Amino acid sequence: MCVTRVARVISTQGTNAKVLYLDSELTGEVDTTMVPVRKGSYIEIFADQAIGRITKKEAEFKRELRLQIEKARGTST
């Protein structure tokens, strides 16, 4: 099963963005070639690639869902 992650864009540079992953509060860098983003955008990520913009409400829902899945599996990000 493939599970995406959600994050908030902290900054952008070219086709990359520094993001804050909502499920772990860690930062990372992702490729945003396929999705136009700006600081403050919420995005869905798969394999370090932004695959879509989402609303804050959607991001919070998906964050909670991912945390529940990890809890059920006994794992963490």
PyMOL Python script that loads the backbone (N, CA, C, O; Angstrom):
from pymol import cmd

cmd.read_pdbstr("""\
ATOM      1  N   MET A   1       0.834  -1.174   0.000  1.00  0.00           N
ATOM      2  CA  MET A   1       0.000   0.000   0.000  1.00  0.00           C
ATOM      3  C   MET A   1       0.881   1.240   0.000  1.00  0.00           C
ATOM      4  O   MET A   1       1.841   1.323   0.765  1.00  0.00           O
ATOM      5  N   CYS A   2       0.564   2.180  -0.837  1.00  0.00           N
ATOM      6  CA  CYS A   2       1.304   3.435  -0.905  1.00  0.00           C
ATOM      7  C   CYS A   2       0.562   4.495  -0.105  1.00  0.00           C
ATOM      8  O   CYS A   2      -0.638   4.697  -0.291  1.00  0.00           O
ATOM      9  N   VAL A   3       1.270   5.160   0.774  1.00  0.00           N
ATOM     10  CA  VAL A   3       0.672   6.210   1.586  1.00  0.00           C
ATOM     11  C   VAL A   3       1.449   7.498   1.348  1.00  0.00           C
ATOM     12  O   VAL A   3       2.675   7.536   1.451  1.00  0.00           O
ATOM     13  N   THR A   4       0.715   8.530   1.034  1.00  0.00           N
ATOM     14  CA  THR A   4       1.364   9.820   0.830  1.00  0.00           C
ATOM     15  C   THR A   4       1.553  10.514   2.169  1.00  0.00           C
ATOM     16  O   THR A   4       0.960  10.136   3.179  1.00  0.00           O
ATOM     17  N   ARG A   5       2.397  11.540   2.148  1.00  0.00           N
ATOM     18  CA  ARG A   5       2.599  12.376   3.329  1.00  0.00           C
ATOM     19  C   ARG A   5       2.092  13.769   2.995  1.00  0.00           C
ATOM     20  O   ARG A   5       1.968  14.135   1.826  1.00  0.00           O
ATOM     21  N   VAL A   6       1.804  14.532   4.024  1.00  0.00           N
ATOM     22  CA  VAL A   6       1.365  15.907   3.827  1.00  0.00           C
ATOM     23  C   VAL A   6       2.344  16.845   4.521  1.00  0.00           C
ATOM     24  O   VAL A   6       2.954  16.507   5.535  1.00  0.00           O
ATOM     25  N   ALA A   7       2.472  18.032   3.939  1.00  0.00           N
ATOM     26  CA  ALA A   7       3.431  18.993   4.474  1.00  0.00           C
ATOM     27  C   ALA A   7       2.986  20.410   4.145  1.00  0.00           C
ATOM     28  O   ALA A   7       2.154  20.634   3.266  1.00  0.00           O
ATOM     29  N   ARG A   8       3.561  21.356   4.872  1.00  0.00           N
ATOM     30  CA  ARG A   8       3.351  22.781   4.605  1.00  0.00           C
ATOM     31  C   ARG A   8       4.654  23.330   4.046  1.00  0.00           C
ATOM     32  O   ARG A   8       5.731  23.054   4.577  1.00  0.00           O
ATOM     33  N   VAL A   9       4.555  24.102   2.979  1.00  0.00           N
ATOM     34  CA  VAL A   9       5.736  24.670   2.327  1.00  0.00           C
ATOM     35  C   VAL A   9       6.288  25.809   3.186  1.00  0.00           C
ATOM     36  O   VAL A   9       5.572  26.745   3.543  1.00  0.00           O
ATOM     37  N   ILE A  10       7.574  25.703   3.507  1.00  0.00           N
ATOM     38  CA  ILE A  10       8.257  26.729   4.295  1.00  0.00           C
ATOM     39  C   ILE A  10       8.904  27.763   3.375  1.00  0.00           C
ATOM     40  O   ILE A  10       8.849  28.965   3.634  1.00  0.00           O
ATOM     41  N   SER A  11       9.518  27.273   2.298  1.00  0.00           N
ATOM     42  CA  SER A  11      10.144  28.169   1.334  1.00  0.00           C
ATOM     43  C   SER A  11      10.305  27.442   0.005  1.00  0.00           C
ATOM     44  O   SER A  11      10.247  26.214  -0.057  1.00  0.00           O
ATOM     45  N   THR A  12      10.507  28.215  -1.050  1.00  0.00           N
ATOM     46  CA  THR A  12      10.717  27.625  -2.375  1.00  0.00           C
ATOM     47  C   THR A  12      11.976  28.179  -3.003  1.00  0.00           C
ATOM     48  O   THR A  12      12.385  29.305  -2.721  1.00  0.00           O
ATOM     49  N   GLN A  13      12.584  27.377  -3.857  1.00  0.00           N
ATOM     50  CA  GLN A  13      13.730  27.807  -4.645  1.00  0.00           C
ATOM     51  C   GLN A  13      13.716  27.009  -5.938  1.00  0.00           C
ATOM     52  O   GLN A  13      13.997  25.811  -5.951  1.00  0.00           O
ATOM     53  N   GLY A  14      13.386  27.690  -7.019  1.00  0.00           N
ATOM     54  CA  GLY A  14      13.275  27.003  -8.306  1.00  0.00           C
ATOM     55  C   GLY A  14      12.146  25.984  -8.254  1.00  0.00           C
ATOM     56  O   GLY A  14      11.011  26.318  -7.913  1.00  0.00           O
ATOM     57  N   THR A  15      12.466  24.737  -8.594  1.00  0.00           N
ATOM     58  CA  THR A  15      11.454  23.676  -8.584  1.00  0.00           C
ATOM     59  C   THR A  15      11.536  22.814  -7.329  1.00  0.00           C
ATOM     60  O   THR A  15      11.021  21.696  -7.308  1.00  0.00           O
ATOM     61  N   ASN A  16      12.177  23.325  -6.292  1.00  0.00           N
ATOM     62  CA  ASN A  16      12.246  22.613  -5.015  1.00  0.00           C
ATOM     63  C   ASN A  16      11.594  23.439  -3.925  1.00  0.00           C
ATOM     64  O   ASN A  16      11.505  24.663  -4.017  1.00  0.00           O
ATOM     65  N   ALA A  17      11.142  22.749  -2.894  1.00  0.00           N
ATOM     66  CA  ALA A  17      10.553  23.442  -1.752  1.00  0.00           C
ATOM     67  C   ALA A  17      11.044  22.801  -0.468  1.00  0.00           C
ATOM     68  O   ALA A  17      11.185  21.582  -0.378  1.00  0.00           O
ATOM     69  N   LYS A  18      11.299  23.636   0.515  1.00  0.00           N
ATOM     70  CA  LYS A  18      11.568  23.146   1.861  1.00  0.00           C
ATOM     71  C   LYS A  18      10.215  23.041   2.532  1.00  0.00           C
ATOM     72  O   LYS A  18       9.419  23.979   2.498  1.00  0.00           O
ATOM     73  N   VAL A  19       9.952  21.873   3.153  1.00  0.00           N
ATOM     74  CA  VAL A  19       8.635  21.627   3.734  1.00  0.00           C
ATOM     75  C   VAL A  19       8.746  21.171   5.182  1.00  0.00           C
ATOM     76  O   VAL A  19       9.782  20.676   5.627  1.00  0.00           O
ATOM     77  N   LEU A  20       7.643  21.355   5.903  1.00  0.00           N
ATOM     78  CA  LEU A  20       7.490  20.830   7.251  1.00  0.00           C
ATOM     79  C   LEU A  20       6.471  19.705   7.166  1.00  0.00           C
ATOM     80  O   LEU A  20       5.296  19.944   6.889  1.00  0.00           O
ATOM     81  N   TYR A  21       6.926  18.467   7.408  1.00  0.00           N
ATOM     82  CA  TYR A  21       6.021  17.320   7.380  1.00  0.00           C
ATOM     83  C   TYR A  21       5.114  17.383   8.599  1.00  0.00           C
ATOM     84  O   TYR A  21       5.594  17.485   9.728  1.00  0.00           O
ATOM     85  N   LEU A  22       3.812  17.322   8.378  1.00  0.00           N
ATOM     86  CA  LEU A  22       2.864  17.482   9.465  1.00  0.00           C
ATOM     87  C   LEU A  22       2.801  16.286  10.405  1.00  0.00           C
ATOM     88  O   LEU A  22       2.422  16.432  11.567  1.00  0.00           O
ATOM     89  N   ASP A  23       3.166  15.108   9.917  1.00  0.00           N
ATOM     90  CA  ASP A  23       3.073  13.914  10.759  1.00  0.00           C
ATOM     91  C   ASP A  23       4.263  13.739  11.692  1.00  0.00           C
ATOM     92  O   ASP A  23       4.189  12.962  12.644  1.00  0.00           O
ATOM     93  N   SER A  24       5.361  14.449  11.435  1.00  0.00           N
ATOM     94  CA  SER A  24       6.557  14.249  12.248  1.00  0.00           C
ATOM     95  C   SER A  24       7.188  15.541  12.736  1.00  0.00           C
ATOM     96  O   SER A  24       8.086  15.513  13.578  1.00  0.00           O
ATOM     97  N   GLU A  25       6.730  16.673  12.218  1.00  0.00           N
ATOM     98  CA  GLU A  25       7.307  17.983  12.551  1.00  0.00           C
ATOM     99  C   GLU A  25       8.780  18.095  12.125  1.00  0.00           C
ATOM    100  O   GLU A  25       9.517  18.935  12.640  1.00  0.00           O
ATOM    101  N   LEU A  26       9.196  17.250  11.189  1.00  0.00           N
ATOM    102  CA  LEU A  26      10.540  17.326  10.622  1.00  0.00           C
ATOM    103  C   LEU A  26      10.479  18.093   9.309  1.00  0.00           C
ATOM    104  O   LEU A  26       9.423  18.174   8.681  1.00  0.00           O
ATOM    105  N   THR A  27      11.611  18.655   8.893  1.00  0.00           N
ATOM    106  CA  THR A  27      11.664  19.355   7.619  1.00  0.00           C
ATOM    107  C   THR A  27      12.352  18.497   6.576  1.00  0.00           C
ATOM    108  O   THR A  27      13.090  17.568   6.903  1.00  0.00           O
ATOM    109  N   GLY A  28      12.104  18.820   5.328  1.00  0.00           N
ATOM    110  CA  GLY A  28      12.727  18.113   4.226  1.00  0.00           C
ATOM    111  C   GLY A  28      12.613  18.939   2.966  1.00  0.00           C
ATOM    112  O   GLY A  28      12.034  20.025   2.969  1.00  0.00           O
ATOM    113  N   GLU A  29      13.169  18.418   1.893  1.00  0.00           N
ATOM    114  CA  GLU A  29      13.105  19.102   0.603  1.00  0.00           C
ATOM    115  C   GLU A  29      12.429  18.194  -0.402  1.00  0.00           C
ATOM    116  O   GLU A  29      12.720  16.999  -0.466  1.00  0.00           O
ATOM    117  N   VAL A  30      11.529  18.761  -1.184  1.00  0.00           N
ATOM    118  CA  VAL A  30      10.795  17.980  -2.180  1.00  0.00           C
ATOM    119  C   VAL A  30      10.830  18.680  -3.536  1.00  0.00           C
ATOM    120  O   VAL A  30      11.020  19.893  -3.630  1.00  0.00           O
ATOM    121  N   ASP A  31      10.642  17.888  -4.564  1.00  0.00           N
ATOM    122  CA  ASP A  31      10.566  18.395  -5.929  1.00  0.00           C
ATOM    123  C   ASP A  31       9.139  18.870  -6.177  1.00  0.00           C
ATOM    124  O   ASP A  31       8.182  18.147  -5.900  1.00  0.00           O
ATOM    125  N   THR A  32       8.997  20.077  -6.696  1.00  0.00           N
ATOM    126  CA  THR A  32       7.667  20.633  -6.958  1.00  0.00           C
ATOM    127  C   THR A  32       7.439  20.890  -8.448  1.00  0.00           C
ATOM    128  O   THR A  32       6.645  21.755  -8.817  1.00  0.00           O
ATOM    129  N   THR A  33       8.123  20.151  -9.285  1.00  0.00           N
ATOM    130  CA  THR A  33       8.006  20.333 -10.730  1.00  0.00           C
ATOM    131  C   THR A  33       6.561  20.200 -11.212  1.00  0.00           C
ATOM    132  O   THR A  33       6.127  20.957 -12.081  1.00  0.00           O
ATOM    133  N   MET A  34       5.813  19.243 -10.652  1.00  0.00           N
ATOM    134  CA  MET A  34       4.461  18.971 -11.144  1.00  0.00           C
ATOM    135  C   MET A  34       3.391  19.859 -10.506  1.00  0.00           C
ATOM    136  O   MET A  34       2.265  19.913 -11.001  1.00  0.00           O
ATOM    137  N   VAL A  35       3.723  20.553  -9.419  1.00  0.00           N
ATOM    138  CA  VAL A  35       2.711  21.289  -8.669  1.00  0.00           C
ATOM    139  C   VAL A  35       3.201  22.704  -8.365  1.00  0.00           C
ATOM    140  O   VAL A  35       4.232  22.864  -7.712  1.00  0.00           O
ATOM    141  N   PRO A  36       2.493  23.726  -8.820  1.00  0.00           N
ATOM    142  CA  PRO A  36       2.898  25.086  -8.467  1.00  0.00           C
ATOM    143  C   PRO A  36       2.585  25.348  -6.986  1.00  0.00           C
ATOM    144  O   PRO A  36       1.448  25.182  -6.545  1.00  0.00           O
ATOM    145  N   VAL A  37       3.599  25.755  -6.237  1.00  0.00           N
ATOM    146  CA  VAL A  37       3.418  25.996  -4.806  1.00  0.00           C
ATOM    147  C   VAL A  37       4.002  27.350  -4.416  1.00  0.00           C
ATOM    148  O   VAL A  37       4.771  27.960  -5.159  1.00  0.00           O
ATOM    149  N   ARG A  38       3.614  27.795  -3.236  1.00  0.00           N
ATOM    150  CA  ARG A  38       4.205  28.993  -2.662  1.00  0.00           C
ATOM    151  C   ARG A  38       4.276  28.793  -1.155  1.00  0.00           C
ATOM    152  O   ARG A  38       3.676  27.861  -0.619  1.00  0.00           O
ATOM    153  N   LYS A  39       4.994  29.648  -0.487  1.00  0.00           N
ATOM    154  CA  LYS A  39       5.145  29.560   0.962  1.00  0.00           C
ATOM    155  C   LYS A  39       3.760  29.525   1.607  1.00  0.00           C
ATOM    156  O   LYS A  39       2.889  30.336   1.293  1.00  0.00           O
ATOM    157  N   GLY A  40       3.581  28.563   2.517  1.00  0.00           N
ATOM    158  CA  GLY A  40       2.311  28.415   3.206  1.00  0.00           C
ATOM    159  C   GLY A  40       1.358  27.415   2.575  1.00  0.00           C
ATOM    160  O   GLY A  40       0.360  27.044   3.194  1.00  0.00           O
ATOM    161  N   SER A  41       1.646  26.966   1.342  1.00  0.00           N
ATOM    162  CA  SER A  41       0.800  25.969   0.683  1.00  0.00           C
ATOM    163  C   SER A  41       0.887  24.638   1.425  1.00  0.00           C
ATOM    164  O   SER A  41       1.918  24.310   2.013  1.00  0.00           O
ATOM    165  N   TYR A  42      -0.193  23.887   1.391  1.00  0.00           N
ATOM    166  CA  TYR A  42      -0.202  22.518   1.902  1.00  0.00           C
ATOM    167  C   TYR A  42      -0.165  21.600   0.688  1.00  0.00           C
ATOM    168  O   TYR A  42      -0.900  21.789  -0.281  1.00  0.00           O
ATOM    169  N   ILE A  43       0.713  20.598   0.765  1.00  0.00           N
ATOM    170  CA  ILE A  43       0.882  19.703  -0.379  1.00  0.00           C
ATOM    171  C   ILE A  43       0.891  18.248   0.061  1.00  0.00           C
ATOM    172  O   ILE A  43       1.182  17.916   1.210  1.00  0.00           O
ATOM    173  N   GLU A  44       0.561  17.397  -0.900  1.00  0.00           N
ATOM    174  CA  GLU A  44       0.625  15.959  -0.711  1.00  0.00           C
ATOM    175  C   GLU A  44       1.890  15.477  -1.417  1.00  0.00           C
ATOM    176  O   GLU A  44       2.190  15.908  -2.531  1.00  0.00           O
ATOM    177  N   ILE A  45       2.628  14.582  -0.764  1.00  0.00           N
ATOM    178  CA  ILE A  45       3.941  14.169  -1.254  1.00  0.00           C
ATOM    179  C   ILE A  45       4.023  12.653  -1.359  1.00  0.00           C
ATOM    180  O   ILE A  45       3.565  11.929  -0.475  1.00  0.00           O
ATOM    181  N   PHE A  46       4.611  12.187  -2.453  1.00  0.00           N
ATOM    182  CA  PHE A  46       4.917  10.771  -2.621  1.00  0.00           C
ATOM    183  C   PHE A  46       6.321  10.681  -3.196  1.00  0.00           C
ATOM    184  O   PHE A  46       6.616  11.296  -4.220  1.00  0.00           O
ATOM    185  N   ALA A  47       7.182   9.919  -2.545  1.00  0.00           N
ATOM    186  CA  ALA A  47       8.562   9.704  -2.998  1.00  0.00           C
ATOM    187  C   ALA A  47       9.297  11.028  -3.251  1.00  0.00           C
ATOM    188  O   ALA A  47       9.922  11.209  -4.296  1.00  0.00           O
ATOM    189  N   ASP A  48       9.213  11.940  -2.292  1.00  0.00           N
ATOM    190  CA  ASP A  48       9.882  13.250  -2.364  1.00  0.00           C
ATOM    191  C   ASP A  48       9.447  14.090  -3.561  1.00  0.00           C
ATOM    192  O   ASP A  48      10.191  14.958  -4.019  1.00  0.00           O
ATOM    193  N   GLN A  49       8.250  13.832  -4.061  1.00  0.00           N
ATOM    194  CA  GLN A  49       7.687  14.577  -5.193  1.00  0.00           C
ATOM    195  C   GLN A  49       6.325  15.117  -4.787  1.00  0.00           C
ATOM    196  O   GLN A  49       5.450  14.347  -4.393  1.00  0.00           O
ATOM    197  N   ALA A  50       6.132  16.427  -4.878  1.00  0.00           N
ATOM    198  CA  ALA A  50       4.815  17.001  -4.619  1.00  0.00           C
ATOM    199  C   ALA A  50       3.876  16.528  -5.720  1.00  0.00           C
ATOM    200  O   ALA A  50       4.178  16.661  -6.906  1.00  0.00           O
ATOM    201  N   ILE A  51       2.728  15.974  -5.316  1.00  0.00           N
ATOM    202  CA  ILE A  51       1.794  15.454  -6.319  1.00  0.00           C
ATOM    203  C   ILE A  51       0.479  16.212  -6.331  1.00  0.00           C
ATOM    204  O   ILE A  51      -0.368  15.960  -7.188  1.00  0.00           O
ATOM    205  N   GLY A  52       0.291  17.135  -5.398  1.00  0.00           N
ATOM    206  CA  GLY A  52      -0.928  17.924  -5.404  1.00  0.00           C
ATOM    207  C   GLY A  52      -0.988  18.906  -4.253  1.00  0.00           C
ATOM    208  O   GLY A  52      -0.410  18.688  -3.188  1.00  0.00           O
ATOM    209  N   ARG A  53      -1.709  20.000  -4.497  1.00  0.00           N
ATOM    210  CA  ARG A  53      -1.976  20.949  -3.416  1.00  0.00           C
ATOM    211  C   ARG A  53      -3.286  20.565  -2.757  1.00  0.00           C
ATOM    212  O   ARG A  53      -4.208  20.095  -3.424  1.00  0.00           O
ATOM    213  N   ILE A  54      -3.370  20.762  -1.459  1.00  0.00           N
ATOM    214  CA  ILE A  54      -4.580  20.454  -0.724  1.00  0.00           C
ATOM    215  C   ILE A  54      -4.861  21.581   0.259  1.00  0.00           C
ATOM    216  O   ILE A  54      -4.005  22.427   0.513  1.00  0.00           O
ATOM    217  N   THR A  55      -6.066  21.581   0.807  1.00  0.00           N
ATOM    218  CA  THR A  55      -6.416  22.600   1.785  1.00  0.00           C
ATOM    219  C   THR A  55      -5.842  22.232   3.148  1.00  0.00           C
ATOM    220  O   THR A  55      -5.432  21.093   3.376  1.00  0.00           O
ATOM    221  N   LYS A  56      -5.819  23.200   4.038  1.00  0.00           N
ATOM    222  CA  LYS A  56      -5.346  22.953   5.402  1.00  0.00           C
ATOM    223  C   LYS A  56      -6.208  21.881   6.068  1.00  0.00           C
ATOM    224  O   LYS A  56      -5.686  21.007   6.761  1.00  0.00           O
ATOM    225  N   LYS A  57      -7.510  21.943   5.864  1.00  0.00           N
ATOM    226  CA  LYS A  57      -8.427  20.966   6.452  1.00  0.00           C
ATOM    227  C   LYS A  57      -8.118  19.552   5.942  1.00  0.00           C
ATOM    228  O   LYS A  57      -8.087  18.601   6.723  1.00  0.00           O
ATOM    229  N   GLU A  58      -7.892  19.420   4.639  1.00  0.00           N
ATOM    230  CA  GLU A  58      -7.537  18.115   4.063  1.00  0.00           C
ATOM    231  C   GLU A  58      -6.208  17.629   4.626  1.00  0.00           C
ATOM    232  O   GLU A  58      -6.052  16.447   4.933  1.00  0.00           O
ATOM    233  N   ALA A  59      -5.252  18.542   4.762  1.00  0.00           N
ATOM    234  CA  ALA A  59      -3.933  18.185   5.286  1.00  0.00           C
ATOM    235  C   ALA A  59      -4.045  17.653   6.713  1.00  0.00           C
ATOM    236  O   ALA A  59      -3.414  16.653   7.058  1.00  0.00           O
ATOM    237  N   GLU A  60      -4.842  18.317   7.534  1.00  0.00           N
ATOM    238  CA  GLU A  60      -5.011  17.877   8.917  1.00  0.00           C
ATOM    239  C   GLU A  60      -5.693  16.516   8.988  1.00  0.00           C
ATOM    240  O   GLU A  60      -5.319  15.675   9.806  1.00  0.00           O
ATOM    241  N   PHE A  61      -6.691  16.297   8.137  1.00  0.00           N
ATOM    242  CA  PHE A  61      -7.371  15.005   8.098  1.00  0.00           C
ATOM    243  C   PHE A  61      -6.394  13.894   7.695  1.00  0.00           C
ATOM    244  O   PHE A  61      -6.342  12.847   8.341  1.00  0.00           O
ATOM    245  N   LYS A  62      -5.630  14.119   6.639  1.00  0.00           N
ATOM    246  CA  LYS A  62      -4.687  13.109   6.154  1.00  0.00           C
ATOM    247  C   LYS A  62      -3.565  12.866   7.156  1.00  0.00           C
ATOM    248  O   LYS A  62      -3.065  11.747   7.266  1.00  0.00           O
ATOM    249  N   ARG A  63      -3.166  13.903   7.888  1.00  0.00           N
ATOM    250  CA  ARG A  63      -2.150  13.746   8.936  1.00  0.00           C
ATOM    251  C   ARG A  63      -2.680  12.802  10.011  1.00  0.00           C
ATOM    252  O   ARG A  63      -1.987  11.870  10.418  1.00  0.00           O
ATOM    253  N   GLU A  64      -3.900  13.039  10.468  1.00  0.00           N
ATOM    254  CA  GLU A  64      -4.499  12.191  11.496  1.00  0.00           C
ATOM    255  C   GLU A  64      -4.653  10.757  11.008  1.00  0.00           C
ATOM    256  O   GLU A  64      -4.396   9.815  11.757  1.00  0.00           O
ATOM    257  N   LEU A  65      -5.068  10.587   9.761  1.00  0.00           N
ATOM    258  CA  LEU A  65      -5.216   9.256   9.188  1.00  0.00           C
ATOM    259  C   LEU A  65      -3.877   8.518   9.167  1.00  0.00           C
ATOM    260  O   LEU A  65      -3.802   7.346   9.537  1.00  0.00           O
ATOM    261  N   ARG A  66      -2.831   9.205   8.736  1.00  0.00           N
ATOM    262  CA  ARG A  66      -1.497   8.582   8.693  1.00  0.00           C
ATOM    263  C   ARG A  66      -1.030   8.194  10.094  1.00  0.00           C
ATOM    264  O   ARG A  66      -0.470   7.113  10.279  1.00  0.00           O
ATOM    265  N   LEU A  67      -1.253   9.057  11.078  1.00  0.00           N
ATOM    266  CA  LEU A  67      -0.849   8.753  12.452  1.00  0.00           C
ATOM    267  C   LEU A  67      -1.611   7.537  12.986  1.00  0.00           C
ATOM    268  O   LEU A  67      -1.040   6.716  13.703  1.00  0.00           O
ATOM    269  N   GLN A  68      -2.892   7.418  12.641  1.00  0.00           N
ATOM    270  CA  GLN A  68      -3.670   6.260  13.067  1.00  0.00           C
ATOM    271  C   GLN A  68      -3.155   4.974  12.423  1.00  0.00           C
ATOM    272  O   GLN A  68      -3.088   3.933  13.078  1.00  0.00           O
ATOM    273  N   ILE A  69      -2.794   5.044  11.150  1.00  0.00           N
ATOM    274  CA  ILE A  69      -2.239   3.875  10.456  1.00  0.00           C
ATOM    275  C   ILE A  69      -0.938   3.446  11.113  1.00  0.00           C
ATOM    276  O   ILE A  69      -0.723   2.262  11.371  1.00  0.00           O
ATOM    277  N   GLU A  70      -0.062   4.428  11.386  1.00  0.00           N
ATOM    278  CA  GLU A  70       1.221   4.112  12.023  1.00  0.00           C
ATOM    279  C   GLU A  70       1.011   3.516  13.415  1.00  0.00           C
ATOM    280  O   GLU A  70       1.713   2.583  13.804  1.00  0.00           O
ATOM    281  N   LYS A  71       0.052   4.053  14.162  1.00  0.00           N
ATOM    282  CA  LYS A  71      -0.230   3.538  15.508  1.00  0.00           C
ATOM    283  C   LYS A  71      -0.704   2.090  15.420  1.00  0.00           C
ATOM    284  O   LYS A  71      -0.291   1.246  16.215  1.00  0.00           O
ATOM    285  N   ALA A  72      -1.581   1.806  14.441  1.00  0.00           N
ATOM    286  CA  ALA A  72      -2.102   0.449  14.277  1.00  0.00           C
ATOM    287  C   ALA A  72      -0.993  -0.525  13.882  1.00  0.00           C
ATOM    288  O   ALA A  72      -1.013  -1.691  14.277  1.00  0.00           O
ATOM    289  N   ARG A  73      -0.040  -0.047  13.114  1.00  0.00           N
ATOM    290  CA  ARG A  73       1.087  -0.890  12.679  1.00  0.00           C
ATOM    291  C   ARG A  73       2.169  -0.975  13.746  1.00  0.00           C
ATOM    292  O   ARG A  73       3.025  -1.858  13.697  1.00  0.00           O
ATOM    293  N   GLY A  74       2.135  -0.063  14.707  1.00  0.00           N
ATOM    294  CA  GLY A  74       3.180  -0.038  15.729  1.00  0.00           C
ATOM    295  C   GLY A  74       4.464   0.593  15.226  1.00  0.00           C
ATOM    296  O   GLY A  74       5.548   0.270  15.713  1.00  0.00           O
ATOM    297  N   THR A  75       4.352   1.505  14.240  1.00  0.00           N
ATOM    298  CA  THR A  75       5.527   2.172  13.684  1.00  0.00           C
ATOM    299  C   THR A  75       5.382   3.673  13.841  1.00  0.00           C
ATOM    300  O   THR A  75       4.324   4.172  14.223  1.00  0.00           O
ATOM    301  N   SER A  76       6.449   4.379  13.544  1.00  0.00           N
ATOM    302  CA  SER A  76       6.398   5.836  13.511  1.00  0.00           C
ATOM    303  C   SER A  76       7.256   6.332  12.384  1.00  0.00           C
ATOM    304  O   SER A  76       8.112   5.608  11.876  1.00  0.00           O
ATOM    305  N   THR A  77       7.028   7.592  11.981  1.00  0.00           N
ATOM    306  CA  THR A  77       7.750   8.173  10.865  1.00  0.00           C
ATOM    307  C   THR A  77       9.152   8.540  11.248  1.00  0.00           C
ATOM    308  O   THR A  77       9.907   9.047  10.418  1.00  0.00           O
TER     309      THR A  77
END
""", "prot")
cmd.dss("prot")
cmd.show_as("cartoon", "prot")
cmd.util.cbc("prot")
cmd.orient("prot")
